[in-house]
Amino acid sequence: HNQDAAEVAAAHDMPFARGLALVQRGFALRYRGDLDKAAEVLSNAVQLARAHGPRDLEATAVESLGLVERELGAVDEARELLEGNLAMAREIEDERRLALARMHLGSVAEMNRMATGRATKYLSEMLHR
């Protein structure tokens, strides 16, 4: 019977290793385009990391889930998660993590701006018919 790293870590009561394995699985699923499954796996990673730490694992899990939510088009959920990631990056005081958190939030803001622009255009067209 073939077990993955997350199952092995769970069987040996290793929550950090299990959380890390779940994040890595989520990365792989996202890369393969299985966004719904990636969101499910990363949600589990977030819960595990919040319960057992450390904070940088939680930040990575939250960031990853935020990126998946962004790709799924769930902009509000993505923004909320990525704002949480930015707060954790500030707490951890990791410059690389801070830069990435700001970049990811910028991409979500751009999605909102584009959506607002399209909505305004369509409303304007409707009113001027």
N, C-alpha and C positions, 0 to 999 in steps of 0.2 A: 504494500500500500504506500503510495507516493504522497508525502506530506510537503506542503510548502513551508517556508520559513516562519510565517505567522502562526501556523498550526503547531509547529515544533515549539516555538517560544511560548505559546499559550499552554501547551502540555507541560512545560517545565516551569510554569509560573514566572515568566520573564516579561513583565509588561512593557518595559522600555524596548526590548528587542521585538516584541510583537507589534508595538506601535510603529517602530521604524520599518518593519517588514510590510505593514499595511500601507504606510506612505509610499514605499517603493512599488508595491503592487498597484497603488493608485496612479503613480507616475506612468507605469507600463500600460495600464488600461487607457489612460488619457492619450498616450502616444499612439496606441492602436486605434483610437477613435471610439472606444466603448465608454462614452462619457457618462451614461446613466450608471453603469457598474462602477466606474471610477468614483462618482459622487457617493455611492453607497459605501464603498471601501474607505474612502477618505473621511466620511462622516464617522465611521467606526474608529478610525485613527484619531480624529479630533477628540472623541469621547474618552478614549483610552489615555491619550496624552494629557487631557485635562485632569483626569483622575490620578495619574501616576507620574506626570512630568517626564523629563525636565521641560522648562519653559521653551527652550529653543525647538524641541520636537513638536510641542503644541503649535508654535508659530509656523513651522514648516507645514504641518498638517492643515492648519487654517488657511495658509497662503495657497496651498495646492487645491483645497476644496473651493476657495474663492475663484481660482483660475478656471476650474472645471465649470462652476456655476456661470461664469462669464461666457464661456464657450457654449454653454447650453442656452444662453440668452436670458438667464435669470439675473438681470442687471442689479436689481435691488439687493438680492441675496449676496451677489458677488461683492457689491460695494460694502455691505455690512461686514462680511468676512474679511475683506481686505483692509478695512479700517481697523478691525481688531488686530490684524497682523501688523499694521503700522504701529499701533499702540504697544504691542509686544516687542517689536523691533526697537522702539524707543527705550523700553524698559531694559532690554538686553544690552542696549548700547552697542549694536553691531552695525557699522557703517554700510557694509555690503547689503545686509538685510534691509536697512533703512532705504537705501537707494532702490532696491528691487520693489519694496512695498510702495514707494512713491510712484514708480514707473507703472506698476500694476493698477494702482488707483487712477492714474492718469488715463490708462486705456479704458477703464470703466467710465470715467467722466466723458471721454470722447464718444463712447457708445451712446451715452445719455444725450450728449449734444447733437449727435447725428439723428437720433430718434426724435428729439424735440424739433429739430430743423425740418425733418420729413413731415411730422404732424402739423407744424405750422404751414408748410407748403400745401398740404392736402386740405386743411381747413380754409386757407385763403382761396384755393381753387374752388372749393364748394361755395364759398360766400360770393364769389365773383362770377358765377355762372348765370 
